[in-house]
Amino acid sequence: MATTASLYPVSLASTAATTASHKPFLSSQSILTPRRGPGHRLRAGSLKQWREFEDDAGAVKEWREFEDAVRRKDLSRALRFLQSVEPQAGAVAMQVAVPVPPGRDWEVLDTCIDADDMRLVGRAYQFLSDRGVLASFGKCKNIVLEGPREVTPTVLKEMTGLEAAKLAPKKWGLSGSSPYVLIGFLGGVSYLLSQGIDLRPNLGAVLALATADALFLGGTCLAQISSFWPPYKRRILVHEAGHLLTAYLMGCPIRGVILDPFVALRMGIQGQAGTQFWDEKMEKELAEGHLSSTAFDRYCMILFAGIAAEALVYGEAEGGENDENLFRNLCILLNPPLSVAQMANRARWSVMQSYNLLKWHKKAHRAAVKALEDGHSLSTVIRRIEEAIVADR
C-alpha cells in the first residue's frame, strides 16, 4: 500500500470532492398565493405572509448562487457569498440578512479541492471556525508539547502496546501473509508447468508491465486493481481517515482526500490515495529559511497518522511507505540535517503521538472512515467528525 499525506505547497495530495444536488430551500408546497378574485378582501396578516414569502423566495434565489459556486468548485465565489450574508456588527436594525439554511455553510469546504490558493482554503476554515461551526478544528494543536522526546522501541511499546515493527510500513506490499501467498503462487505455477501449461511468457509480460507501471506511473495501475479488493480498500480508508482527522484536530486546513489512483496521478501524487493539508506557519517558516520544532512536530504527527491509524485498527501497519519517504526527504533538508538515529527517534515519537491522539478520538476516526466509505464529500466527513466528538463527550 502506498498511501500518502502531503503538505501544500511542498507537495500535493488531494481528492475530487463530490457534491450532492440540493433541494430548494423553499418547496413549492410552501408558496403562499394570495387570492385576487372579485370582491376578495385581504385577511388580517395575509400581507405580512406575502412579504415573508417574497423574502423567502429571494433567499432561495440568493442561495442558488451559492449552490452554483459549490457545483463549480469555485471557493472564492462561495466564500464571498457566505461573507456577504453574514450579519455585520453595527448593521442597521431594519436590514434583514439572507437566512442561512441549516448545514449549507459547511458545503464551502467541498469547493476547496480546486482552489489554487491555499490561503483561501485557510480563510474558509477560519470563517467557519469563527461562526462556531468547526468547534474541534485545531483543539489539539498544542499536544505536540506534551510527553517524552526520547522514544526508544521499549517506550513505544509501553505507550502503544505494539512492537516498533508493527508500526512500520511493509516494503513492496509485504505483509504477514505474504510468505503463504508466495508459496501458493509458486505451487500453482509448478502444477501448471507439470501439466504442460507454460505460463512463463505470460508471466514475463505481466512482470514487464508491472515494472513499467512502477517506474512511470508510480504503481497507479496496480493500485487501481488492488483497490477493488474490499479489505485492501478499507485499509486505505482507515489510513487516509487518520491523516484527515489528525490534520483537522491539529488545526491544519484540509484541501481534500483523494481515493482514486488515476485522479491522484493527474494531480501529481504517487500512490493510490492521499490527503492534502496545509500548515500556514510551516509554509511561512520554510520561505524564511528556517523551521521551528513546533511546526515540524505537527507536520510529522500528521504524516505518520495514517500508519498509526492502521496500527490502531488492525494491530499493524502496511501502508505509509510514501509517508516515510516524505519525512526522510524533509529531514535531509533541515539545517543541520537529522542523523539516521535522530530520524528514527523522531519517527517513533511522531507515530506514538498520532496513535494516542487517534485512540482518544476513536469514535471520530470511525465516523470519518464510514463517511469516506459511503462516498461522502469533505464537508460531510468533517461534519460527521464533529458530531462524533460531541456525542463522545
C-alpha positions in Angstrom: 0.0 0.0 0.0 1.4 3.4 -0.9 -0.9 6.0 0.6 0.5 9.4 1.4 -0.3 12.6 3.1 1.3 15.9 1.9 1.8 19.5 2.8 1.0 22.0 0.1 2.9 23.6 -1.5 5.8 21.2 -0.5 3.9 18.5 -2.5 0.4 17.8 -3.5 -2.1 15.2 -2.4 -5.8 15.8 -2.8 -9.1 14.4 -3.9 -12.1 15.3 -6.0 -15.0 16.0 -3.7 -18.4 15.1 -4.8 -21.3 17.4 -4.1 -24.9 16.1 -4.0 -27.6 18.1 -5.5 -29.8 20.0 -3.1 -33.5 20.6 -2.9 -34.6 24.3 -3.0 -34.8 25.9 0.4 -38.4 26.8 -0.2 -40.5 23.9 -1.5 -43.4 24.5 -4.0 -45.9 23.4 -1.3 -44.9 26.3 1.0 -45.8 29.0 -1.5 -48.5 31.4 -0.2 -50.5 32.6 -3.2 -53.0 35.4 -2.2 -56.3 35.1 -3.9 -57.2 38.2 -6.0 -60.8 37.3 -7.0 -63.6 39.9 -7.3 -64.7 41.3 -4.1 -61.9 39.5 -2.3 -60.6 41.3 0.7 -57.2 40.6 2.2 -57.4 38.9 5.6 -55.5 40.4 8.5 -51.9 39.1 8.4 -52.1 38.0 4.8 -50.0 41.0 3.6 -47.4 40.0 6.2 -47.4 36.4 4.9 -46.9 37.6 1.3 -43.9 39.7 2.3 -42.4 36.8 4.2 -42.9 34.7 1.1 -41.2 37.3 -1.0 -38.3 37.4 1.4 -38.0 33.6 1.4 -38.2 33.4 -2.4 -35.4 36.0 -2.6 -33.4 33.9 -0.2 -33.9 30.9 -2.5 -32.6 32.9 -5.4 -29.6 34.1 -3.4 -28.7 30.5 -2.3 -28.9 29.2 -5.9 -25.8 31.4 -6.5 -24.1 29.6 -3.6 -25.2 26.2 -5.0 -23.8 27.0 -8.4 -20.5 28.1 -6.8 -20.3 24.8 -4.9 -21.2 22.8 -8.0 -18.4 24.5 -10.0 -15.9 24.1 -7.1 -15.5 27.9 -7.0 -14.2 28.5 -3.5 -13.6 32.3 -3.9 -17.2 32.8 -5.1 -18.8 30.5 -2.5 -16.8 32.1 0.4 -17.6 35.6 -0.8 -21.3 34.8 -0.8 -21.2 33.4 2.8 -19.3 36.5 3.9 -21.9 38.7 2.2 -24.8 37.1 4.1 -23.1 37.2 7.4 -24.7 39.7 9.7 -22.3 42.6 10.3 -21.6 44.2 13.6 -23.4 47.6 13.9 -25.6 46.9 10.9 -28.9 48.8 10.6 -31.6 47.0 12.6 -34.0 47.1 9.7 -31.6 45.3 7.4 -32.6 41.6 7.1 -29.7 39.2 6.3 -30.3 36.3 4.0 -31.2 33.3 6.2 -28.7 30.5 6.3 -30.3 27.1 5.7 -29.1 24.6 8.3 -25.9 22.9 7.3 -25.4 24.8 4.0 -22.4 26.8 5.1 -20.4 23.5 5.6 -20.6 23.0 1.8 -18.0 25.7 1.2 -15.4 23.0 2.2 -16.4 21.0 -0.9 -15.1 23.7 -3.1 -11.6 23.6 -1.6 -10.4 20.8 -3.9 -10.0 23.0 -6.9 -8.5 26.0 -5.1 -5.1 27.1 -6.2 -4.6 29.4 -3.3 -4.2 27.5 -0.1 -4.6 30.8 1.9 -8.1 31.0 0.5 -8.7 27.4 1.9 -7.4 28.6 5.2 -9.8 31.5 5.2 -12.7 29.2 4.5 -11.8 27.1 7.6 -11.3 30.2 9.7 -14.7 31.6 8.6 -16.5 28.5 9.7 -14.5 28.4 12.9 -15.4 32.0 13.7 -19.1 31.0 13.2 -18.7 28.2 15.7 -19.3 25.5 13.1 -15.9 23.8 13.3 -15.7 23.6 17.1 -13.0 20.9 17.2 -10.8 22.4 14.5 -7.3 22.9 16.0 -8.3 21.9 19.5 -5.2 19.6 19.8 -2.6 21.8 18.2 -0.7 22.2 21.5 -0.5 18.5 22.1 3.0 18.3 20.5 4.4 20.0 23.6 3.5 17.0 25.8 5.2 13.7 26.6 8.8 12.5 26.4 11.0 13.5 23.5 13.3 10.4 23.5 11.2 7.5 22.4 13.0 4.1 22.3 11.4 1.0 20.9 10.8 0.0 24.6 9.0 3.3 25.4 7.0 3.0 22.1 5.7 -0.5 23.2 4.9 0.7 26.7 2.8 3.7 25.3 1.1 1.8 22.4 1.3 -1.9 23.4 2.8 -2.6 19.9 6.3 -3.6 18.8 8.1 -1.0 16.7 8.0 -3.4 13.7 4.2 -3.3 13.8 4.3 0.5 13.4 6.4 0.4 10.3 5.0 0.1 6.7 5.6 -3.1 4.8 8.1 -2.7 2.0 6.9 -3.6 -1.5 3.5 -4.5 -0.2 4.7 -7.4 2.0 2.6 -8.4 5.0 2.3 -11.2 7.5 0.5 -13.4 4.9 2.9 -12.7 2.1 5.0 -15.9 2.5 1.9 -18.0 2.2 0.7 -16.1 -0.8 4.2 -16.6 -2.4 4.2 -20.3 -1.6 0.7 -20.7 -3.1 1.7 -18.8 -6.2 4.8 -20.8 -6.9 3.0 -24.0 -6.1 0.3 -23.1 -8.6 2.8 -22.3 -11.3 4.7 -25.5 -10.7 1.5 -27.5 -11.0 0.6 -25.9 -14.3 4.0 -26.5 -15.7 3.8 -30.1 -14.7 0.5 -30.3 -16.7 2.3 -29.0 -19.8 0.9 -25.4 -19.5 3.8 -23.0 -19.8 2.9 -19.6 -18.3 6.4 -18.2 -18.3 5.9 -15.9 -21.4 2.7 -14.5 -19.9 4.4 -14.1 -16.5 7.3 -12.2 -18.2 4.8 -9.9 -19.9 3.0 -9.3 -16.6 6.2 -8.5 -14.8 7.3 -6.1 -17.6 4.0 -4.3 -17.4 4.2 -4.1 -13.6 7.8 -2.7 -13.8 6.7 -0.1 -16.3 3.8 0.8 -14.1 6.1 1.2 -11.1 8.7 3.3 -12.9 6.5 5.6 -15.0 3.1 5.7 -13.2 4.2 5.2 -9.6 2.2 1.9 -9.3 -1.1 3.5 -10.3 -2.4 0.6 -12.3 -1.6 -2.0 -9.7 -3.1 0.3 -7.0 -6.3 0.6 -9.1 -6.6 -3.2 -9.5 -5.9 -3.7 -5.8 -8.5 -1.1 -4.7 -11.3 -3.5 -6.0 -10.4 -5.9 -3.2 -12.7 -4.7 -0.2 -10.3 -5.4 2.7 -7.5 -3.6 0.9 -9.8 -0.7 0.0 -10.9 -0.4 3.6 -7.3 -0.2 4.8 -6.8 2.8 2.5 -9.9 4.5 4.1 -8.6 3.8 7.6 -5.2 5.2 6.6 -6.5 8.4 5.0 -9.0 9.0 7.8 -6.1 9.0 10.2 -4.4 11.7 8.2 -7.6 13.8 7.8 -8.6 13.6 11.5 -5.2 14.4 12.9 -4.7 17.4 10.5 -8.2 18.6 11.5 -7.5 18.4 15.2 -4.1 20.0 14.8 -5.7 23.0 13.0 -4.3 22.4 9.5 -6.9 23.1 6.8 -7.6 20.1 4.6 -8.0 20.7 0.9 -9.3 17.2 0.2 -8.9 13.4 0.3 -8.3 11.5 -2.9 -9.0 7.8 -3.1 -8.9 7.2 -6.9 -5.4 6.3 -8.1 -5.8 7.8 -11.6 -7.1 11.1 -10.1 -4.1 11.0 -7.8 -1.9 10.5 -10.9 -3.4 13.5 -12.6 -2.7 15.7 -9.6 0.9 14.5 -9.3 0.5 12.1 -6.4 2.4 8.8 -6.4 0.4 6.1 -4.8 -3.2 5.2 -4.8 -4.5 7.8 -2.2 -3.6 10.9 -0.4 -4.8 13.6 2.0 -3.7 17.2 1.3 -3.4 19.6 4.2 -1.8 23.0 4.7 0.2 24.5 7.6 0.5 28.3 7.2 3.1 28.6 9.9 5.3 25.9 8.3 5.0 27.4 4.9 6.0 30.8 6.2 9.0 29.4 8.1 10.2 27.4 5.1 10.0 30.5 3.0 12.2 32.3 5.5 14.7 29.5 5.6 14.1 28.0 9.0 11.7 25.6 10.6 10.6 25.6 14.3 10.4 22.5 16.3 6.6 23.0 16.9 5.8 23.2 13.2 8.0 20.3 12.4 6.4 18.2 15.1 2.9 19.0 13.9 3.8 18.1 10.3 5.4 14.8 11.4 2.4 13.8 13.5 0.0 14.3 10.6 2.4 12.5 8.2 2.6 9.4 10.5 -1.1 9.4 11.4 -2.0 7.1 8.5 0.4 4.4 9.8 -0.9 5.0 13.4 -4.5 4.6 12.2 -3.8 1.3 10.6 -1.9 0.0 13.7 -4.8 1.2 15.9 -7.4 -0.7 13.9 -5.6 -3.7 12.6 -2.8 -4.1 15.1 -0.1 -3.4 12.5 0.5 -1.0 9.5 1.0 -2.0 5.9 0.8 1.3 4.1 2.7 4.5 4.6 6.0 4.0 2.7 5.5 7.2 0.8 4.8 9.0 4.1 8.1 7.8 5.3 9.8 9.0 2.2 8.4 12.5 2.6 9.5 12.5 6.2 13.0 11.4 5.2 13.3 14.0 2.5 12.3 16.8 4.8 14.8 15.7 7.5 17.6 15.9 4.9 16.5 19.5 4.0 16.8 20.7 7.6 19.8 22.7 8.6 21.6 20.8 10.0 20.0 17.6 8.6 18.9 15.0 11.1 21.1 11.9 11.5 19.7 8.4 11.0 19.4 7.9 14.7 17.6 11.3 15.1 15.2 10.5 12.3 14.4 7.1 13.8 13.7 8.7 17.2 11.5 11.5 15.6 9.6 8.9 13.6 8.9 6.8 16.8 7.8 10.0 18.7 5.5 11.1 15.9 3.8 7.8 15.4 3.3 7.4 19.2 1.7 10.8 19.5 -0.6 10.2 16.5 -1.5 6.7 17.8 -2.6 8.1 21.2 -4.4 11.1 19.6 -6.4 8.8 17.4 -7.0 6.4 20.3 -8.5 9.3 22.3 -10.8 10.1 19.3 -11.5 6.6 18.1 -15.2 7.3 17.5 -14.4 10.3 15.4 -12.0 8.2 13.4 -14.6 5.5 12.8 -17.1 8.2 11.7 -14.6 9.6 9.2 -13.9 6.1 7.8 -17.6 5.4 7.5 -18.3 8.7 5.7 -15.4 8.1 3.3 -16.6 4.6 2.7 -20.1 5.9 1.8 -18.6 8.3 -0.7 -19.5 11.5 1.1 -17.8 14.8 0.3 -15.3 16.5 2.5 -17.9 18.7 4.2 -20.0 15.7 5.3 -16.9 13.8 6.5 -15.9 16.7 8.7 -19.4 17.2 9.9 -19.5 13.5 11.0 -16.3 14.0 12.8 -17.7 17.0 14.7 -20.9 15.1 15.5 -18.9 12.1 16.8 -16.7 14.3 19.0 -19.8 16.0 20.5 -21.5 12.6 21.1 -18.4 11.2 22.7 -18.4 14.0 25.3 
